[in-house]
């Protein structure tokens, strides 16, 4: 297995978001992590693993090459360490080690390599909510969370919506044999539970996306913040922008906008985690699609038109805040590449980077 493939599986499993580079083959699970090799046979006999599945099994040291399981076609990879405990390290390949840290302490640590940040207790969750509110009100995103080497784990459990998460994407088998979607998720059954039963348990369990430290009150706090999914999308967009060289990217709608006159205008996409986002700094601007991570670089004039389109939801209304000819040209361009900025159509999914 190539190193990029190992990294992609780690990213997909940690965040609960599909990675386009991986060839997911339903109905089989894409990535499975076992904390104890004793549960491997039961797992492989349950029907969850097949062609395209990577099963990570603990051992003395990480392996560079997978072993193909003849009966299922799954690839079995040896790994070392822990992926469930904050403060641990997981060796997934001789050249790839992943740090696992708790959210509330990560700001005080130096990022030394790829890091998965988890919400492990109430202090983590409260810190996450505080950071989200500050970003929404002041436009200030936590530096550690938008670092290119850092990923926030289990986005579905933090208001990001299912987003493709579930037993078809990832599974975790704890040391006691309990099968979950993630280390913090609700139990779906013991190792060996048939695939269809795991999916039924997933659909029925309120905490299957991620067990909540204080139960219903945490779900309620997320429900009171329906914009949290939009915030998580913005975090990912800022991280992408940083990797592209934007030193201090701002996100339209978080602490302000490029066009001050739009500050008080209600945005149709405000609660949608899948809607495009406009990012800008002193000299650059871009539109980012959070679902398939398409990025379009814009001139300042085009960015002002794009922002007006995103905020108002229509070219007619956008022309009140930006040059009408530019609004029409920008609207037509984005519609033509399958990424409409108005509310009249859904974006097509594909991966590319273009420049306007």
Beta strands, then each sheet from edge to edge (+ up, - down):
strand 1: 31-34
strand 2: 54-58
strand 3: 67-68
strand 4: 75-81
strand 5: 89-93
strand 6: 96-102
strand 7: 115-118
strand 8: 150-152
strand 9: 170-173
strand 10: 178-180
strand 11: 189-190
strand 12: 250-251
strand 13: 277-280
strand 14: 285-288
strand 15: 295-298
strand 16: 353-355
sheet 1: 3+ 4- 2- 1- 9- 10+ 11-
sheet 2: 3+ 4- 5+ 6- 7- 8-
sheet 3: 12+ 13- 14+ 15- 16-
end
